[in-house]
Amino acid sequence: VYKRQAPNGLRNKAGTIAMARTSEIDSATAQFFINTEDNRSLDHGGSKPELFGYAVFGKVVDGMDVVYVIEQSATDSIAGYDDVPTEPVTIHAVTVID
């Protein structure tokens, strides 16, 4: 369960959900990540690409225990990407709270 957040001043804190992207600041599409700890280095810090940060758009309000179990999943380097789960992780349901 997650709650939508207002777009101003959101920080990459534990439990927040943010858009994943490449080094291009406007490349985020459908991938996201859930912060399992406070990640100040991922917050917006300026207009330079290396300071732009990752857009937070929600927060897990119930079920962080499940997120922490997923975090313990085995990972490997696959096709040039690090920390790829060796077994697929599938989210079966999400509830949006306005």
N, C-alpha and C positions, 0 to 999 in steps of 0.2 A: 504494500500500500504506500503510495506516495502522494504528497501534496504539492500542487503547482506553486511556484514561488514568483514573486514580483521580480522584474528584470533588473532593478537597480541595486548595485552594491552587493551582489551575492558572492559569497566566499566559498571556496572548495573546502568545506568542513566535513568531518565524519558524518556519513549518512546522506550527503547531498549527491545529486545525480547531475552529471555534466556531459556535454557533447564531446565526443572524441573527434580529433581532426589530425591532419598532417601538419607540416610546418607552414603550409598556407593558411593564413588566419581565417579565411572564409570557406574552408574546405569541409566543414562538418556537414554530414548528411544524416545517416540513420544510426550510426554507432554511438554508444554512450558508455560511461563507466560510473560506478558508484564508489565514492570516496570512503575508505574504511578507516581513515585517519585524517586529521587536519592537514591539508596540502597547500600552505600559503604560497609556495612557489608556482602553483597553477592558477593563482588569482591574477586578474587583469592588473597590470602595473604600468601601462603606458601605450603609446601608439606605435612603437617599434615592434616588428613582428615577434621578436624574441621575448617581449614583455606583455604581449597581448592577452595571454591567459586562455582559460577554457571556460566556456559559458555554462554556468549552473542554471538548471531549469526546474529542479524539483528536489524533494527530500523524502527519503524513506521514513515513514512515521510508524510503521509496524513491520516487523520481519527482519530486523538487522541481524538476528541470530542466524537466519538463513543466508544472508549476505556473507557473514563470517565463515560459515561452512563452505560456501562457494569459494571464498578466498583461499581456503586450504587445499583446493583441487590441485592435482599434479599438473605441471606445465612443462613445456619444452620449447626449443627454438624450431620453428617450422617455416619454411619458405622465406627465410630472412627476417622473421618476426620473433621477438622474444616473449616469453610468458604466455604462450598460447596453450589453453587447456588441452590436455591429451585426450580427454573425453568431452564431447559437446555439453555445454551448459545451456539449458533451455528454460526460459521463463514461460510458464503456462498461463499465468493470469496476472493482471495488474488492475488495481482500482484507482481511479483518479478522483481526488477530492478537490472540489473547487473552493 
